[in-house]
Amino acid sequence: MKGNAQFIHEKLHEKLREKLTESLQAVLPIVAIVLVLCFSISPISPSILLSYLIGAVLIIIGMMFFTLGAEMSMSPMGEKIGASMTRTKKLWFIVLVSFCLGVIITISEPDLQVLANQVPSVPNAVLIGAVAVGVGAFLVIALLRILFGKALPPMLVVFYAIVFILACFVPKDFLSVAFDSGGVTTGPMTVPFIMALGVGIAAIRSDRHAADDSFGLVALCSIGPILAVLVLGMIYKPEESAYSAYIIPEVADSGELWQMFLSGFPTYIKEIALSLLPIVIFFGVFQVVSLKLNKRNLVKIIIGLVYTYIGLVLFLTGANVGFMPAGNYLGQVLAGGKYPWVLVPIAMLIGYFIVRAEPAVYVLNKQVEEITDGAISAHAMGTALSIGVSVSVGLAMVRVLTGISIMWFLVPGYAVAIGISFFVPKIYTAIAFDSGGVASGPMTATFLLPLAQGACVAVGGNIVTDAFGVVAMVAMTPLITVQLMGLVSVVRQRRAKPVIAVSGRSALDMLGDDAIIEL
């Protein structure tokens, strides 16, 4: 017994070291870029720099615990609940449970409170309730799509057509916040669980497309909040979404600096506890009623939940308290300088690396690699996401500097993304549209959005219409880059399969009975 406990202890230590290495590789490039900027073209005060460095340390440690915790708990929980739901073979039960799960998880998502505060003309409870219902409804649609094996691209065409038609009737001061809501509500807490839920439900199917259809849940769940907020914008007719300018904190000594972080911990300790609670309750009910996992698996999941909790508390405290002031100040200095357009290439460079530090991106990349048996590697996914986010952040900064409407980017962007979807393998489309919601996580909200807001203040722009929308832009471009990766793979496969005639037999005759032919 002692030897077994020691073995488990050693394995955990080994895993933590592995996750620490991954966290360092993800976060240190961002730290290096910001430090180079601070000591060259955009100097910042010592207090902001110190808070940024402390925040970076917390983010690294938080990512280490979160990625291990999600691997040990969130993914197994989602898969097992998904499989258990479908084994009942009762459609009404699947619909009811999925809707309730979507609503409860969304209400407990911390970032939704931030969104609610940006739309003062709509009561917070009304907005949060509407968004939660939107996510619940689209989670039901996403799960039914998996069960019945329906193609994703036609559904995306219909739903995004509705989104852009509604957008024509919503005040422009409301558009950016509405489209940002799609990325905000699919946060690091819900994404691993929802994605694993799809894998569990798809596992019940025995056809060869089941694994492909396990992706796409996040894609559809991101549409619900956008529709909900647009509808509210039409009902409440908000003249403008008020924005309270962010106040960059200045501290006099190390005591005040430490107190600033200490005051942030209680907030996130409470928020993450409330976010985890619904998922834990759902899992507990399924464990008692149908799962009945053995003690070893249950203990592993509980330990994983503790790691997930610790990781998210540290990560969000570091990002919100440490990274947000630095991002805002850098935006002001870069855009307020002699050459404001230097903001665009610098933001693109930051965007390329910052997506690797998003907690849920690791979960997505790993799941993609596992489901495809390495055909789509985590490295290839990471590169496609980095390129996509880099382009999107660059375009977002162009918007900040010029004041161009976000619709000039979103309409053609989604038209291209949906158009490509009809020419690439369906798994690439589902992964691509999932990656949009995953890439626009807390690092975008706490560093890239403040960077845009600071720049907007420096150039005298409208923060609500010009700075907001960064999350929406980050959620859009990976849809194109990941699918382009799929398009390249299709072209390579076709070139690698020449038709050969041998002794009067066609190439088709030489294929085995179990060969799969794609036209």
C-alpha positions in Angstrom: 0.0 0.0 0.0 2.8 2.3 0.9 4.7 1.5 -2.3 1.5 2.3 -4.3 1.0 5.7 -2.6 4.7 6.5 -3.2 4.3 5.6 -6.9 1.3 7.9 -7.2 3.1 10.7 -5.4 6.1 10.4 -7.7 3.9 10.4 -10.8 2.1 13.6 -9.6 5.5 15.3 -9.1 6.6 14.2 -12.5 3.4 15.6 -14.1 3.7 18.8 -12.2 7.3 19.3 -13.5 6.1 18.6 -17.0 3.3 21.1 -16.7 5.6 23.7 -15.2 7.9 23.4 -18.2 4.9 23.9 -20.5 3.7 26.9 -18.5 7.2 28.5 -18.7 7.3 28.0 -22.4 3.9 29.6 -22.8 4.3 32.6 -20.6 8.0 33.6 -20.7 7.9 34.8 -24.3 5.2 37.3 -23.3 7.2 38.4 -20.3 10.3 38.9 -22.4 8.5 41.0 -25.1 7.0 43.3 -22.4 10.4 43.7 -20.6 12.1 44.6 -23.9 9.4 47.2 -24.5 9.6 48.6 -21.0 13.4 49.1 -21.2 13.3 50.6 -24.8 10.4 52.4 -26.4 7.7 52.3 -23.7 9.1 52.7 -20.2 6.7 52.1 -17.4 6.8 52.8 -13.6 8.5 50.4 -11.3 5.3 49.6 -9.5 3.5 48.5 -12.7 6.5 46.5 -13.8 6.8 44.7 -10.4 3.1 43.9 -10.3 3.4 42.6 -13.9 6.3 40.3 -12.9 4.5 39.0 -9.8 1.4 38.4 -12.0 3.5 36.5 -14.4 4.8 34.2 -11.7 1.2 33.6 -10.5 0.1 32.9 -14.0 2.9 30.3 -14.6 2.1 28.5 -11.3 -1.6 28.7 -12.0 -1.3 27.3 -15.5 0.8 24.4 -14.1 -1.9 23.4 -11.6 -4.9 24.1 -14.0 -3.6 22.0 -16.9 -2.9 19.1 -14.7 -6.2 19.5 -12.8 -8.2 19.7 -16.0 -6.5 16.6 -17.3 -7.2 14.7 -14.1 -10.8 15.9 -13.4 -12.6 18.1 -15.9 -12.1 15.9 -18.9 -12.9 12.6 -17.3 -16.0 14.1 -15.6 -17.4 15.6 -18.8 -16.8 12.4 -20.8 -18.4 10.1 -18.2 -21.4 12.4 -17.8 -21.9 12.7 -21.6 -21.7 8.9 -22.0 -24.1 8.4 -19.1 -26.7 10.8 -20.5 -26.8 9.1 -23.9 -27.0 5.6 -22.5 -30.4 6.4 -21.1 -31.7 6.7 -24.7 -34.3 9.2 -23.5 -34.2 12.3 -25.7 -36.2 14.4 -23.3 -33.8 13.6 -20.5 -30.8 14.6 -22.7 -32.4 17.8 -23.7 -33.4 18.8 -20.2 -30.1 17.9 -18.5 -28.0 19.6 -21.3 -30.1 22.8 -21.1 -29.9 23.0 -17.3 -26.2 22.3 -17.4 -25.6 25.1 -20.0 -27.6 27.6 -18.0 -26.0 26.8 -14.6 -22.4 26.7 -15.9 -22.9 30.0 -17.7 -24.4 31.8 -14.7 -21.4 30.8 -12.7 -18.8 32.0 -15.3 -16.8 34.8 -13.7 -16.2 36.8 -17.0 -20.0 37.1 -17.5 -20.1 39.6 -14.6 -17.6 41.8 -16.5 -19.8 41.7 -19.6 -22.9 42.6 -17.6 -21.2 45.7 -16.2 -20.4 47.0 -19.7 -24.1 47.1 -20.6 -25.6 49.4 -17.9 -28.9 50.0 -19.9 -29.8 46.3 -19.4 -30.2 45.1 -15.8 -27.4 42.7 -14.9 -29.8 39.9 -13.9 -31.7 40.2 -17.2 -28.5 40.1 -19.3 -27.0 37.2 -17.3 -30.2 35.2 -17.5 -30.6 35.8 -21.2 -27.1 34.8 -22.0 -27.4 31.7 -19.8 -30.6 30.6 -21.6 -28.8 31.2 -25.0 -25.9 29.0 -24.0 -28.3 26.3 -22.6 -30.3 26.3 -25.8 -27.3 26.0 -28.1 -25.7 23.3 -25.9 -28.9 21.3 -26.5 -28.6 22.0 -30.3 -24.9 21.0 -30.2 -25.5 17.7 -28.4 -28.4 16.8 -30.7 -26.2 17.5 -33.7 -23.7 15.0 -32.3 -26.3 12.4 -31.6 -27.9 12.6 -35.0 -24.7 13.2 -37.0 -25.8 16.4 -38.6 -23.2 18.5 -40.6 -21.9 21.6 -38.8 -21.3 24.0 -41.8 -25.0 24.4 -42.8 -25.9 25.0 -39.2 -23.2 27.7 -39.0 -24.5 29.4 -42.1 -28.1 29.6 -40.7 -27.2 30.8 -37.2 -24.5 33.3 -38.3 -26.9 34.6 -41.0 -29.4 35.3 -38.2 -26.7 36.9 -36.1 -25.7 39.4 -38.8 -29.3 40.2 -39.7 -30.0 41.0 -36.1 -26.8 43.1 -35.9 -28.3 45.5 -38.6 -31.0 46.5 -36.0 -28.8 47.0 -33.0 -27.1 50.4 -32.1 -23.4 50.6 -33.1 -22.4 51.3 -29.5 -23.8 47.9 -28.6 -22.3 45.7 -31.4 -18.7 45.2 -30.1 -19.9 44.2 -26.6 -22.5 41.8 -28.1 -19.9 40.0 -30.3 -17.4 39.9 -27.4 -20.0 38.1 -25.3 -19.5 34.9 -27.4 -15.9 34.6 -26.3 -16.4 35.8 -22.8 -19.0 33.1 -21.8 -16.8 30.2 -23.0 -14.1 30.6 -20.4 -11.4 28.3 -18.9 -13.9 26.8 -16.5 -16.5 25.7 -18.9 -14.6 24.8 -22.1 -12.7 21.7 -20.8 -16.0 20.3 -19.4 -18.1 21.1 -22.4 -15.5 19.7 -24.9 -15.2 16.5 -22.8 -19.0 16.2 -22.7 -19.0 16.1 -26.5 -16.4 13.3 -26.5 -18.5 11.3 -24.1 -21.7 11.7 -26.1 -19.9 10.9 -29.5 -18.4 7.8 -28.0 -21.9 6.2 -28.0 -22.0 6.3 -31.8 -20.1 3.6 -33.7 -19.7 5.3 -37.1 -16.4 6.6 -38.3 -17.5 10.3 -38.1 -18.3 10.1 -34.4 -14.9 11.4 -33.3 -15.1 14.3 -35.8 -18.5 15.3 -34.5 -17.3 15.3 -30.9 -15.9 18.8 -31.7 -18.2 21.8 -32.4 -19.9 22.2 -29.0 -17.9 25.4 -28.1 -18.5 26.7 -31.6 -22.3 26.5 -31.3 -22.4 27.6 -27.6 -20.5 30.8 -28.6 -23.4 31.8 -30.9 -26.1 31.7 -28.1 -24.6 34.6 -26.1 -24.2 36.8 -29.2 -27.9 36.3 -30.2 -29.1 36.9 -26.6 -27.2 40.2 -26.2 -28.3 41.4 -29.7 -31.9 40.6 -28.9 -31.6 42.5 -25.6 -30.0 45.4 -27.5 -33.1 45.6 -29.7 -35.5 45.4 -26.7 -33.8 47.9 -24.4 -32.7 50.2 -27.2 -29.5 51.3 -25.4 -28.2 54.6 -26.6 -24.7 53.8 -25.4 -22.8 51.3 -23.3 -21.1 53.3 -20.6 -17.5 52.6 -19.9 -15.7 53.4 -16.7 -12.1 54.2 -17.5 -9.6 51.8 -15.9 -7.5 53.4 -13.2 -3.9 52.2 -13.3 -2.8 51.6 -9.7 0.4 53.1 -8.4 1.9 51.8 -5.2 4.4 53.5 -2.9 6.2 50.5 -1.5 6.4 46.7 -1.4 3.8 46.5 1.4 1.2 48.2 -0.8 2.1 46.0 -3.8 1.7 42.9 -1.7 -1.6 44.2 -0.3 -2.9 44.8 -3.8 -2.5 41.1 -4.7 -3.8 40.0 -1.3 -7.0 42.0 -1.8 -7.5 40.2 -5.2 -7.3 36.6 -3.8 -10.6 36.6 -1.8 -12.5 37.7 -4.9 -11.2 34.9 -7.1 -11.3 32.3 -4.3 -15.1 33.0 -4.1 -15.7 33.3 -7.9 -13.9 30.1 -8.8 -15.6 28.2 -6.0 -19.0 29.3 -7.3 -18.0 28.4 -10.8 -16.9 24.9 -9.9 -19.8 24.1 -7.6 -22.5 23.4 -10.3 -20.1 21.1 -12.2 -19.3 19.2 -9.0 -23.0 18.9 -8.0 -23.9 17.6 -11.5 -21.0 15.1 -11.3 -22.0 14.1 -7.8 -25.6 13.4 -8.9 -24.5 11.2 -11.8 -21.9 9.4 -9.6 -24.6 8.4 -7.1 -27.3 7.6 -9.7 -25.4 5.9 -12.6 -21.6 6.3 -12.8 -20.6 4.6 -9.5 -16.9 5.0 -10.1 -14.5 3.1 -8.0 -12.7 4.8 -5.1 -9.4 5.2 -7.0 -10.9 7.0 -10.0 -13.0 9.2 -7.6 -10.0 10.2 -5.5 -8.1 11.1 -8.7 -10.9 13.3 -9.9 -11.2 15.0 -6.5 -7.4 15.7 -6.5 -7.8 17.1 -10.0 -10.6 19.4 -8.9 -8.4 20.8 -6.1 -5.6 21.4 -8.6 -8.0 23.1 -11.0 -9.3 25.3 -8.3 -5.9 26.4 -7.1 -4.7 26.9 -10.6 -7.6 29.2 -11.7 -7.4 31.3 -8.5 -3.7 31.9 -9.0 -4.0 32.4 -12.8 -6.9 34.9 -12.6 -5.4 36.9 -9.7 -2.1 37.2 -11.6 -3.9 38.1 -14.9 -6.3 40.7 -13.4 -4.1 42.3 -10.8 -0.7 42.0 -12.5 -1.3 42.0 -16.3 -4.2 44.4 -16.7 -2.4 47.6 -15.5 0.7 46.8 -17.7 -1.5 46.1 -20.8 -3.4 49.4 -20.4 -0.3 51.5 -19.7 1.6 50.0 -22.6 -1.3 50.7 -25.0 -1.3 54.4 -23.9 2.5 54.8 -24.3 2.7 53.0 -27.7 -0.3 54.8 -29.3 0.6 58.1 -27.7 4.1 58.2 -29.1 5.5 59.8 -32.2 4.8 56.7 -34.3 1.4 55.3 -33.1 1.3 52.8 -35.9 4.1 50.9 -34.3 1.3 49.6 -32.0 0.1 47.2 -34.8 3.2 45.0 -35.3 4.0 45.0 -31.6 0.4 43.9 -30.8 0.7 41.2 -33.5 3.9 39.9 -31.9 2.2 39.8 -28.5 -0.9 38.1 -29.9 1.2 35.4 -31.5 2.6 34.3 -28.2 -0.1 35.2 -25.7 -2.6 32.7 -27.1 -0.2 29.9 -25.9 -0.8 31.1 -22.3 -4.6 30.7 -22.5 -5.4 27.8 -20.1 -8.2 26.3 -22.3 -6.0 26.3 -25.4 -3.8 23.6 -23.9 -6.9 21.5 -23.3 -8.1 21.9 -26.8 -4.7 21.1 -28.4 -4.3 18.0 -26.3 -7.8 16.7 -27.0 -7.4 17.4 -30.8 -4.1 15.4 -30.8 -5.7 12.5 -28.9 -8.9 12.3 -30.9 -7.1 12.4 -34.2 -4.4 9.9 -33.1 -1.7 12.5 -33.8 -2.9 13.3 -37.3 -3.4 16.9 -36.1 -0.6 17.6 -33.7 -0.8 19.9 -30.7 2.2 21.8 -32.2 0.3 22.4 -35.6 -2.8 23.5 -33.7 -0.7 25.9 -31.6 0.9 27.4 -34.6 -2.4 27.9 -36.5 -4.0 29.5 -33.4 -0.9 31.8 -32.9 -1.0 33.0 -36.5 -4.8 33.6 -36.3 -4.6 35.5 -33.1 -1.7 37.5 -34.3 -3.6 38.7 -37.4 -6.7 39.4 -35.3 -4.9 41.5 -32.7 -3.2 43.5 -35.5 -6.6 44.2 -37.2 -8.1 45.1 -33.8 -5.4 47.7 -33.3 -6.0 49.1 -36.8 -9.6 49.5 -35.7 -8.4 51.4 -32.5 -6.3 53.8 -34.6 -8.8 54.4 -37.4 -12.2 53.9 -35.8 -13.4 51.5 -38.5 -16.6 49.6 -37.6 -16.1 46.1 -36.4 -18.7 44.9 -38.9 -16.2 45.6 -41.8 -14.1 42.8 -40.4 -16.6 40.4 -38.9 -18.9 40.1 -41.9 -16.2 39.2 -44.5 -14.2 37.2 -41.9 -17.1 34.9 -41.0 -18.1 34.7 -44.7 -14.6 33.4 -45.6 -14.6 31.0 -42.6 -18.0 29.5 -43.4 -17.2 29.3 -47.1 -14.0 27.3 -46.5 -15.9 24.9 -44.3 -17.6 23.3 -47.3 -14.2 22.3 -48.8 -12.3 20.9 -45.8 -12.8 17.7 -43.8 -15.6 18.2 -41.3 -13.3 17.7 -38.3 -11.2 20.7 -39.2 -14.3 22.9 -39.3 -15.5 21.7 -35.9 -12.1 22.2 -34.4 -11.6 25.6 -36.0 -14.9 27.0 -34.7 -14.2 25.5 -31.3 -10.8 27.2 -31.3 -12.3 30.6 -31.7 -14.1 30.4 -28.4 -11.2 28.8 -26.7 -8.6 31.3 -27.9 -10.5 34.3 -26.6 -10.0 33.6 -22.9 -8.8 35.5 -19.8 -5.4 36.5 -21.3 -7.3 38.3 -24.1 -9.6 40.0 -21.6 -6.9 41.0 -19.1 -4.0 42.0 -21.4 -5.1 42.5 -25.0 -8.4 44.3 -24.2 -6.6 46.7 -21.8 -3.9 47.2 -24.4 -6.6 48.3 -26.9 -8.4 50.5 -24.3 -5.1 52.2 -23.3 -4.3 52.9 -27.0 -7.9 54.2 -27.6 -7.5 56.6 -24.7 -4.2 57.9 -26.2 -5.6 58.6 -29.6 -8.9 60.0 -28.3 -11.1 57.3 -29.8 -14.4 55.9 -28.6 -13.6 53.0 -26.2 -17.0 51.3 -26.5 -17.0 51.1 -30.3 -13.3 51.0 -31.1 -11.5 49.1 -28.2 -14.2 46.6 -27.4 -14.4 43.9 -30.1 -10.9 42.6 -29.5 -12.4 39.4 -28.0 -14.6 39.0 -31.0 -11.7 39.5 -33.4 -9.6 37.0 -31.6 -12.5 34.5 -31.8 -12.8 35.0 -35.5 -9.4 34.6 -37.2 -8.5 31.1 -35.9 -11.6 29.9 -37.7 -9.8 30.7 -41.0 -6.3 29.7 -40.1 -7.2 26.2 -38.7 -9.4 25.5 -41.7 -6.6 26.6 -44.0 -4.4 24.0 -42.3 -7.1 21.5 -43.1 -7.2 22.7 -46.8 -3.4 22.2 -47.0 -3.6 18.7 -45.6 -6.3 17.8 -48.2 -4.1 19.1 -51.1 -1.1 17.1 -49.8 -3.1 13.9 -49.4 -4.4 14.2 -53.0 -0.9 14.8 -54.3 0.4 11.8 -52.3 -2.2 9.4 -53.9 -1.4 9.0 -57.6 -3.6 6.7 -59.6 -1.5 3.6 -60.7 -2.5 1.0 -63.3 -0.9 -2.4 -62.8 -1.5 -5.4 -65.1 -4.9 -4.2 -66.3 -6.1 -3.6 -62.7 -7.2 -0.2 -61.7 -6.0 1.5 -58.5 -9.5 1.0 -57.0 -9.2 -2.8 -57.5 -6.0 -2.8 -55.4 -7.8 -1.2 -52.4 -8.9 -3.4 -49.5 -12.5 -4.0 -48.7 -12.2 -1.8 -45.7 -10.7 1.2 -47.5 -12.4 4.5 -47.3 -12.9 6.5 -50.5 -13.6 10.2 -50.3 -14.8 12.0 -53.3 
